[in-house]
């Protein structure tokens, strides 16, 4: 009887290891250095959005917007534009400009890129900023376009949320065009009473110039278990993990449209 119990325990332990051992490490990784002229950013990079423009923009195919978050300082979370001269794999990135600097109060966040008809759009969110106060909301999603990579139009308001203390319906806005319609996909995230993702909200408009985005629906995201670790140990120059299951709680994401299919890459708030 004891042997049977031990055998079952060993079986379930092996099964547990196989299911939740964090082995999805990327091989042959490339360390990419991002340089920002202003010292306050400490060359930090968070929330990058990379877009490939087949015909190029200002002579370059690869463009990126990202927002630093050095030392978890929201005042640094400004949309910063970069380009890469690389043709295939964008490894070397060059600073273009800070699209919107730190506001007098509140902060920026969640940048996104969109290209159409020779216009490179930089989109980001403003939270509790002077613009938010002016129009009487807590958060607003704005966008500016540039024709030369240096000068931008006046900010255009796409989405706004009046109250955002218990729930944020427009977090991490991603702009996608499908069949002549424009869609914002945003994280619908609950802060109170429990912090959790409650779906991805979809907003639709027929135009960007005369945009009037309306809420279409909320898509529930499946509760998927991923691999995490209780602790990692260095043994004989190898890293061993004490695994644990973790339910993925979508916080930020990006979307890619390939052959009429949308693909998502996502991350939890403090996850991977």
N, C-alpha and C positions, 0 to 999 in steps of 0.2 A: 504493500500500500504506500509506504514511504517513497519507494522508487517511482511509483506512478505519479505521486504528487510532485516530486522533484522534477520529473521529466516534463510534466505539464507546465511547471513554473519556468523551466528552462526554455520550453517551446514559446511561451508567451513573452518571455524576456527577449528572445531572438527576434520574434515577430515585431515587438515594440521597437527594437533597435533598427530593424529594416525599414519600418514605417516612418520613424521620426529622427533618424540620424541625419544631421545637417551636412550632407555630402555634395550639395549642389554648388560647389565652389567653381568659379570661372577659371579655366586654365589659360595660360598665355595672356594674362592681363597686361594692358598697356597703361602706364601711369601718365596721365595728361595734366600738364601744368597750365593753370589759368593765371594770367598776369593782369592785374588791375592797377593803373597808375596811382590812384589815391590810396594812401597808407591805411586809412581807416577800415578798408575792406579786408586787409590782410590776405589778399588773393584767394578769398574764400569763394566757394561755388555751391549753391544749393538750387534745387528746382530748375535744372536746365531743360530747355525746350529746343531741340535741334531740328531744322528743316532743310531738306535738299530741294533746290530750285533747278530743275533740268536745264532751262535756258540761261540760268545765271541771273544775278542781280548785282549791278555795279562790277561785273566781271568775275564774280565768285559764286559757286554753286551752294556752298554750305554756309548757313547762318545760324546763330544761336542767341537766345536771350536767357539770362539766368539772374537769380537774385541771391546775393550773399546773405549769410546768416551767422556771421562770426560771433562766437561766444553767446549765441542765441539772442542777439540784439536785433529786435524788429526794426529799429531805426536804420539798419543797414540793408534791409530787404528791398532794395530798389532794383527795377529792371535795367539790366546792363546788356548792351548789344555787342556781339562778337562776329567775326567772319573767319573762314579758313580758306587758304589758297590751295589746300590739298584737293586733288581731283576725285579720288576714290574714297579712301578712309580719312575722315577729318580728325587728325591728331594734333596738328599745330593750329592753335587759335590765337587770333589777334584782336586786341581791344578796339572797338569802334567808338562807343560813347555810352554815357549814362543817360538813359532815355528820360527818366524822371527821378530827381533827387529827393532826399528826405524832406517830407512836408513839415510845416511849422508845428503841427501836432498830428497824432495818429501815425499810420505807417502804410507802406506799400507791401504787396505780396503777390505770389502766384503768377508769374509772367508766362505769356504764350505768344507764339509767332504764327502768322498767317500771310500767305502771299497770293496775290491775284492781280492780273492786268497791270503789271509793272509797279504795283504798290506793295511794299513790305509793311504789314501791320504789326505793331507791338501792342499787346494787350496785357493788362495787369489789373489787380484789385487794389482799391484804396479802402482802408478801414479807419473810421473815425477821424478823417482828414478834414481840412477846411472845405473841400468840395462836398464831402458828405454832409457837413454842417449846413452848407449853403442850400442844398436841396432837401434837407430834412430826413436823411437816412443814416443808418449805421455803416453800411458798406456799399460800394459801387464798383462795377466792372467797367473800365474805360479802355479805349483804344486810340492809337494815333498811327498814321501811316507816313511813310517817307518815300520819296522818289529818288533820293540821292544818298541815303544812309546817314545824313547829317542834320537835315532840317525836317521838322515834323509838323503836321497839321495840329490844330487845336484838339484837345482830348474830346472824344465822342463817347457819350454814355450809352452803354449797351444794356446792362442789368443793374438793378439796385435792390437793396433790402432794407426795410425800415427798422425792424427790430431783429437783433441777432445775438441776444444774450443766452437763450436756451437752445437755439437751433440755427445753423447756417445752411441755407439752401443753395448757395451759389459759390461754394468754395472751389478753388482750382479750376477756373473756367477754361475749357478747351474749345476752340472754334474750328468747325469742320463744315465744308460745303459738299452737299450731296444732292445731285439732280436739280441744280439751280436754286436750291434752298440753303439757307445758312442755319447751322445748329450750334448752340452752346451746350456742351455736356459739362455738368458741374457736380461736385460731391455734395450730397445732402447729408449733413452731419449734425447729430444731436449732441449738445454739451451737457444738458441737464434733463432729468435727474442723473442719468448715466451717460457717459461719453461713448458713443457708438455710431457707426455708419448706418444710415437708414435708406441708402440707395444712391442712384445717380439720376439727377434731374436733367431733363431735356427741354431746351428752349428753342423756338423756331422763329425765323423772320425771312421775308422775301428779299430783303435788301440790307446792305451794310450802310449805305449812304443815308437812306431813309429808314433806318432800322426801327422795328417795333417788335422786339422779341417777346413772345408769349409762351407761357409754360404749357408743354405738351403732355408730359407724363413723368412718373418716377419709376425707374427700373430698380428692382430689388437685386442686390448683389449676393450671390450664394455665400454662405458661411463655409469657407474652405479652410481646412486645417493644413498648416505648413510646418516646416521643421524649425525648431529653435533649440536653445541649449540652456541647461541649468548652469553649467560651468564648462570651461575648456582647460585641458591639461597639456603641458608640453612634456612629452616623453620621448627620449631618443630622437630629438630634433623633429618630432612629429607632433601635430596638434590632434589630441583626442577630445571628444566631446561627450558630456553627459547630456543626452538628448531629452527634449520635451516637446509635446505638441503645442502649437499656438494657432488660435483661430485668427485668420487674417482680417484686419479691420481697416478697410480702404480709407486712406486719408488724402493722398495726392496721386495723380495718375497722368498719363498722356495717351493720346490716341493716334493711330496711323491707319489711313484708308488705303488698302491695297486690293485691287481687282474687286471693287464693290463690297469688300469686307472690312469691318473695323476691328483693329487689334488694340488691346490695352496692355500697358505696363503700369503697375501700381505699387504703392508702398504704404505701410502703416505709419502712424504718426512718429513713433520712435523705433520703427522696425527697419527691415531691409527690403 
